[in-house]
Amino acid sequence: MSHRSAVVIVATYRRPDYVRTCLEHLGGQSVAPARIVVVDASPDDETAAVVSEFEGIDYRRNTLGLGTLAASRAIGARDAIEDVIAFIDDDAFAEPEWLERLLAAYDLPGVGAVGGRARNGQSGEERHGIDRIGRFLPNGRLTGNFAADPGRTIEADHMLGANMSVRNDVLRSFGGIHDYYPGTCLREDSDLALRVRLAGHRIVYAPDAVVRHVAGDYSKGARFDLRYRFYGARNHILLLTTTVGWTDSHFIRYLGSIVVATGRELVSGVTSWPGKPGIAAKLRGVAGGLTRAAVDVAGTVTGLGAAIAPKDRAREVNRARP
């Protein structure tokens, strides 16, 4: 059994009921965390009231507000003295051996970060993408599949923010958490992971470190809507330029793949025309393809502009740590 200490950080925004359930599950761990820190970016005191129901929880505010998840994580981690910093989303509910299993994976040589599995309650999810879990592909794209269960701890390139951890000394070695990722905050977790890899450490995926991810409602917009798509494209550019760099082959190939993918979206409505029942459905198909292509291009162009002088909203948080 690992004898490492761990702090668990819960970043949240206007989800007090989820926070309550999350803390209840953290209170039932087979290996108790040394500390639990809740970082709240909400504009009200509802989450603070929930946290006050529990003893010994460190409650902190993030005054930057909505869309600053990575900054919240940085606020939680800035003064950590524990060996491992574990992050769990407010809508992710840890199984009793979650933390114990995360810590055990650090016994493997060279491990700098450990990600766990997030069950979504979907049929067949434990097998879907089982050979493509957490990969950083040569074309600069990422695979997810973090509900899959390969039955053993395996190598990975990145982690899911709802269930991930990092060695404290490794995090400090590259300046802590960075936050270039507004909107839906997509890619902030992959930023942390890629920096761990670039610093020369292994990342592993421990499928027995399990949370139930119930996917709470977004405070603005809906999961996988056009806003989500825009920030996915925008933030991915920032991920690549601020980690691997402008001249890296992953970034160059990613730009090429965007051109190909945009072309496919443009023609998708037309190619699906014969299978659409009625002229209205056919026109909606064409309009949908055009809209998706436009959103992808807008997100990519916006990301390229932001990458010229990227703004790290966690910079001052990291500087202020004791």
N, C-alpha and C positions, 0 to 999 in steps of 0.2 A: 504494500500500500504506500502511495506517495505521502510524504510528510511536508509537502509544500503548502504554504498558506495562500489563500485566495481572497480577493475582494470581488464582489459581484456588483456590477453597475447596471441600473435600470434607467434608461432614458425615456422620457414620456412627454406627451403633449395632449392635454385634455382627454385623458382616458382613466379617470379615477377608479371606475369599477374594475377595469382590467388590471390596474396596478394592485388593487386589493387581492385579486386572485393570484397574480404573479407572486406577491409577497407571501401569501399563504403557502404556496408550493415551495418557495425558497426556505421557508421555516421548517419544512419537513425533510430536509436533505440528510442522507446517510453520513455525509461529511459536511459539517457546518462551515459556511464561509466565515473568515475572520471578521469581515464587515460587509454590510449591504449599503450601497449608496443609491438613492433615488435622485435623479436630476430632472427637474421639472421646468419645462419651457412654457407652461400654460400662463394665460393672462389672469387667471383667477386662483382661488385658494382651495378648490375642491380636492385636488390631489394632495395638498398639504394636510387637509383634514383626514384623509384616508391614511396617510403615512403615520399620523399621530396616534392611530389606533394600535400600532405595533411598537414594541419596545426595541430600542437600540438601533433604529434605522437612521442613517445619516441622510438628511434631506437638504438638497441644495437647489437654488434657482438658476436658470439660464435666462437672462433678460433679453437675449437675442430673439427669442420667440420661435414662431413656426418656421419649419424648414431648415433647422440648424441641428440636426441629429448628431452629426460628428462633433460639433462644438459641445453638445451636452455630454458626449462620451469623454471628451477632453477634460471638461470640468470635473467629472467623476474620477478621472484617473490622475489628475495633476499632482496630487500629494500621496499617491499610493505607496505604501512601503511593503506590501505583500509580494510574494514571489510571482504570483500569477494574477492577471487582471482578466476577469471574465465578464462578458457582456451578454445580456439577455434582453429581448424586447419586452415591452409592457404587455403585449398580447401573446407571449410565449410562456407556457406553463411547464416548469421543469418536472420531470419524473424524479422519484426519490434518490436515484443514484446518479443523477445528471452530473453534479459537480465532482463527485468521486471519480467518475469515468473520464471526465475531462482531465483531471489532474494526473490520473494514472498514465495517460498517453504521453506525458512529459518525461516519463522514465525511458522512452526511446531515445537513442542518441541523436543529438543535433537538432532536436525539435524546438522551434521558436514560437510556434502558434498551433493551436488545436481548435478545429471546428467540430460541431456536433450535428446530429440529425434533427430535422424539424418535420414532425408528422403533420400532414394537412388534412387527413381524413378522406383522401381520395382513393378510389379503388385502384389497386395495382401500383401505387406510388412507390412501394418498396423495391420494385424491380425496374421501374422506368428510368432509363438513362444510367443504369448501374455501372456501365463501363465508361461513363463520361461525367464523373462527379467532380465539380469544382476545377475545371480545366481552363487554362489560359492558352488559347489556340494560336497557331502561327499567324493567322490573319487578324490577330488582335481582339478577337471576340472571346466571350466567356461562356462556359457552360455552367448550369446550376445543378439541378437534380439532387438537392440536399434533403429530399425525403427518401432517397434510395438507401437500401441496407445491403452492403456487400458482405456482411457477416464477419468482417474483420477491419482493423484499422488500416487505412491505405494512405498513400501520398496524395496531396492535393496542391493546387496552385493558389486557390483563394477560398474564402469562407463566407457563410451566410451571417449577416450581422445579428440576426435574431438569436444566434447560438454560436458564439465564438469566444476565443480567449487568446491571450498573448503573454509571454514572459515579460515581466516588468522591465528587466534590464535590456531586453531586446527592443522594446518600445522606446525606452530612453535613448538608445544608441542612434536612432535616426530622428530624434527631435519630437517624439510623441505623435499624437493624432493630428491629421490635417483635415481641413474642411473647405474644399473647393466646390461643394456639391449642394446647391440650393434646390428649391422646388420639392420634388419627391425624395430628395437625398440619395437617389440611386448612385451607386458606385463608392460610397464612403467606406463600406466594409472591404471592398476589393482593394481600395487604396492602401489600407492597413496591411492587408495580406501581401500585396506585391512588394511593399517595402520590406517586409520580413524576408521574403525570398531574395530580394536584391541585396540584403545585408548578409546573405550567406547561410540562412537558417532553413530548416525543413518546416513545412506545414503538413499536418496530417488531419485526416477526417476520421473521427471516432464515432461510428454509427450507434454505439451503445450509450453515448451521451445524448439523451433524447429530450426534446421539448415537444409539447403539443402546440403548434402554431395556429391560432384561431383566426388570424388575419383580421384585426379590428378595422373598422371603417376609417378611411382617410379623413382628416380634418378639412381638406379642400380637394375636390375632385373625387374620382373613383379609381380603384386599382385597374390598371391596364387601359385607361382612357387615353385620349389624344394628348392630354397634358402629361401623363405618365410617359407616353412615347417620346414627346418632345424632350423632356428632361433626361430620358434614357440616352438619346442621341447626344444632347448637349454635354452631359456629365461624363459620358464615355470618352469624349475628346479630352476633357480635363484629366481624367484618370491616366490616359496614355501619355500625354505631354508632360505631366508633372511627376510621373514615375519613371517610365522607360525612356522618354524623351522624343523630340521631334524627328530625329534621324534614325531611330530604331526601326527595324524591319516590321515589328508588330504594328506600329503606327502607320507606316507607309502602306502596308497591305490592308489595314483597316479602311483607309480612305478609298482604296480601290474597291473593296467589298461594298462600301456605301454606294458607289456609282452603280455597281451591278444590282444591288438590292433595290435601289430607287427605280432603276429601269424595270425590274420585275413588277414592282408595285404599279408603275404606270400602265403596264400592259395587262395586269391581272384582271381588271374589270372587263377589258375587251375579250380576253381569252375565255373568261367565264360566261360571256354573253349567251352562247347557245344553251347553256343549262339553266338560265334564269327564266322563270315563268312570267311572261308579260313584259311589256315595254317599261313599266315603272321600275320593276325589279332590275331590269337590265341597266337602266340609267343610274339607279342607286349603286350598282356594282362598279360602274365606270367612275362615278363620283367618289366612291370609297377608295378606289385605287389612287386616284389623283390626290385625294386628301392625305392619305398615308404618306405618299411620296413627298408632298409639300411639307408635311410635319417633319419627316426625316431630314430633308434638306435644311429646313429652318433651324432645327436643333443642331445639326452639324456646323452650319455657318456661325450660329451664335456661340457654339463651343470653341470654334477656331478663334473667334474674336476675343473671347474671355481668356483663352490660353496664352495670348500675347503678354498679358500682365495679370496672371491669376491672383485672385484675392483669397487668402487663407483666413477664414473667420475664426479658426481656433488658434491662430498665432499668438494673440495676446493672452489667451487662456494658458497656453503652454509656457509663455514667458513668466506668468504670474505665479507658477507653482513654487512652493517653498523649496 
